[in-house]
Amino acid sequence: MRMSFHHVCIETNTYTESICFYQKLFAFDIIEESKGFHGREYNTWLKNGDIIIELQTPKADHSKINYQLGTIGIMHICFVVNNLDEEIKRIKELGFNIFKDGKEKYEICGKYITKIVAPEGTVIELREY
């Protein structure tokens, strides 16, 4: 079976801040915003090139359900950038200074990365290739 990636879904209690984060930092465009979608205040689709994020608020009538106790889901989302130092500078100039563990840059196997924490808690990794 051949597949291709479609989207990642992120749930947020900080909807306005999260929308601002993805639009300002990563130039995502809102391609669809639905209010009152299946018990959620918002369900919104964001797109930048081939990357799609479904950003949604929690369902009003459900508490969080842990489907598989003791498992861990997605740890971070990674985007490739041309110049990591320029991106870190741009991010800081835009006023987003929430770097994971307070570190702006990590060296991993001879390559450099940064990890930014989105308002809803998603870790966004940027790396050069």
C-alpha positions in Angstrom: 0.0 0.0 0.0 1.4 3.4 -1.0 0.6 6.4 1.1 1.4 10.1 1.3 1.2 12.4 4.3 -1.9 14.5 4.6 -1.8 16.6 7.8 -1.1 16.7 11.5 -3.9 17.6 14.0 -3.1 19.8 17.0 -5.6 20.4 19.8 -5.2 23.8 21.6 -6.7 25.6 24.5 -5.0 28.7 23.2 -6.7 29.0 19.8 -6.0 32.7 19.1 -2.4 32.5 20.2 -1.8 29.3 18.3 -3.2 30.7 15.0 -1.0 33.8 15.4 2.0 31.6 16.1 1.7 29.5 13.0 0.7 32.4 10.8 3.4 34.9 11.9 6.3 32.5 12.5 5.8 30.0 9.6 3.5 31.9 7.1 0.7 29.4 7.3 -2.5 30.5 5.7 -6.0 29.7 7.0 -7.7 27.7 4.2 -10.8 26.8 6.2 -12.1 27.8 9.6 -15.2 26.1 11.0 -17.0 27.4 14.1 -19.0 24.9 16.1 -17.5 21.9 14.3 -18.6 18.6 16.0 -18.8 20.0 19.5 -15.6 22.1 19.1 -15.5 25.9 19.2 -13.2 25.9 16.2 -11.7 23.5 13.7 -9.3 25.2 11.4 -7.1 24.1 8.5 -3.8 25.9 8.0 -1.5 25.4 5.0 2.0 26.4 3.9 3.0 24.7 0.6 2.4 21.0 1.0 2.3 21.1 4.8 -1.2 21.1 6.4 -2.1 21.5 10.1 -5.6 20.9 11.4 -5.8 23.1 14.6 -8.8 22.5 16.8 -10.1 23.4 20.2 -11.2 20.6 22.6 -14.7 19.2 22.4 -16.8 21.0 24.9 -18.6 17.9 26.1 -15.7 15.5 26.4 -12.9 15.3 28.9 -9.5 14.3 27.6 -9.4 10.5 27.0 -6.2 8.6 27.3 -6.7 6.0 24.6 -3.6 3.9 25.4 -2.1 4.4 28.9 1.6 4.4 29.0 2.2 5.4 25.4 3.6 8.6 24.0 2.5 10.3 20.8 4.1 12.9 18.6 7.0 14.5 20.3 7.6 17.4 17.8 7.0 18.6 14.3 10.1 19.4 12.3 10.5 22.0 9.4 13.6 22.3 7.3 15.0 25.8 6.9 17.7 27.3 4.7 19.5 29.2 7.4 18.9 28.3 11.0 20.6 31.4 12.5 18.5 33.7 10.4 15.3 31.9 11.4 16.2 32.1 15.1 16.9 35.9 14.7 13.6 36.4 12.8 11.6 34.4 15.4 13.1 36.5 18.3 12.4 39.7 16.3 8.8 38.7 16.1 8.7 38.4 19.9 8.5 34.6 20.1 11.2 33.6 22.6 9.9 30.3 24.0 12.7 28.0 23.1 12.5 24.5 24.6 14.7 24.2 27.8 15.7 27.9 27.2 18.2 26.8 24.6 18.2 28.6 21.2 20.3 26.0 19.4 21.3 22.4 19.8 24.0 20.4 18.0 22.9 16.9 17.0 25.4 14.7 15.1 27.2 17.7 13.6 24.0 19.5 12.6 22.2 22.4 14.4 18.5 22.5 15.3 16.3 24.7 17.4 13.1 23.8 19.2 10.3 26.4 19.8 7.3 25.7 22.0 4.0 26.8 20.4 1.3 28.4 22.7 -0.6 25.1 22.9 2.6 23.2 23.9 3.6 21.6 20.5 7.3 21.5 20.1 8.4 22.8 16.6 11.9 21.8 15.5 13.7 23.7 12.8 16.8 22.3 11.2 19.1 23.0 8.3 19.8 20.4 5.5 
